Amino acid sequence: MIGAKHYRGKALVVYGHTPVEKPQFRNNTIDIDTGCAMGGKLTALRYPEREIVQVSAKKVYYVRPEIRALSGVN
């Protein structure tokens, strides 16, 4: 989240959209998108404990179009 760098609110913001290697904690925000669809991990946040729980993907469910084009796979 581009706004995480500037966020100063009291409410905890949990989000995902752009995959990261591991959950990112920044300014009372947490990015939990760890790329499950692309073979990474499915990540959840236990609240209010702020405990991260993860399971590995069983397979790759999605390949980004730009990577698919480079690999020659349809």
C-alpha positions in Angstrom: 0.0 0.0 0.0 1.6 3.2 -1.1 -0.2 5.1 1.7 1.3 2.9 4.4 4.4 5.1 4.5 2.3 8.1 5.4 -0.5 6.5 7.5 -0.7 7.9 11.0 -4.2 6.7 12.0 -5.1 4.8 15.2 -7.0 2.1 13.5 -5.0 -1.0 12.4 -5.2 -1.3 8.6 -4.7 -4.8 7.1 -4.4 -5.1 3.4 -3.0 -7.0 0.4 -2.9 -6.7 -3.3 0.7 -6.6 -4.3 2.5 -9.7 -3.0 5.4 -9.4 -0.6 7.8 -12.1 0.5 6.8 -11.9 4.1 4.1 -9.8 5.9 5.1 -6.1 6.2 4.4 -4.1 9.3 4.5 -0.3 8.8 2.9 2.6 10.7 0.1 0.5 12.1 -0.6 -1.2 8.8 0.1 -4.8 7.8 0.4 -6.1 4.2 -0.5 -9.8 4.4 -0.5 -10.6 0.6 2.2 -13.2 0.4 1.4 -14.5 -3.1 -0.7 -17.6 -2.5 -2.2 -17.6 -6.0 1.4 -17.5 -7.4 2.6 -20.4 -5.3 3.6 -18.4 -2.2 1.7 -18.6 1.1 -1.8 -17.8 2.3 -1.4 -15.5 5.2 -3.9 -14.5 7.9 -3.7 -12.2 10.9 -5.1 -13.3 14.2 -6.6 -10.2 15.9 -6.2 -8.7 18.5 -3.1 -10.9 19.1 -1.5 -9.6 15.9 -0.2 -13.2 15.3 0.6 -14.1 11.7 -0.6 -17.6 10.6 0.5 -19.0 7.2 0.1 -22.1 5.1 2.0 -22.8 1.8 0.1 -23.0 -1.5 -0.3 -26.5 -2.8 0.3 -25.3 -6.4 0.7 -22.3 -8.6 -2.9 -21.0 -9.4 -1.9 -18.0 -11.4 1.0 -16.8 -13.6 1.2 -13.1 -14.3 0.7 -12.4 -18.0 4.2 -10.8 -18.4 5.9 -13.9 -17.0 3.7 -16.2 -19.1 4.8 -14.2 -22.2 8.5 -14.5 -21.3 8.2 -18.2 -20.7 6.3 -19.0 -23.9 3.6 -20.8 -21.9 0.0 -20.1 -22.9 
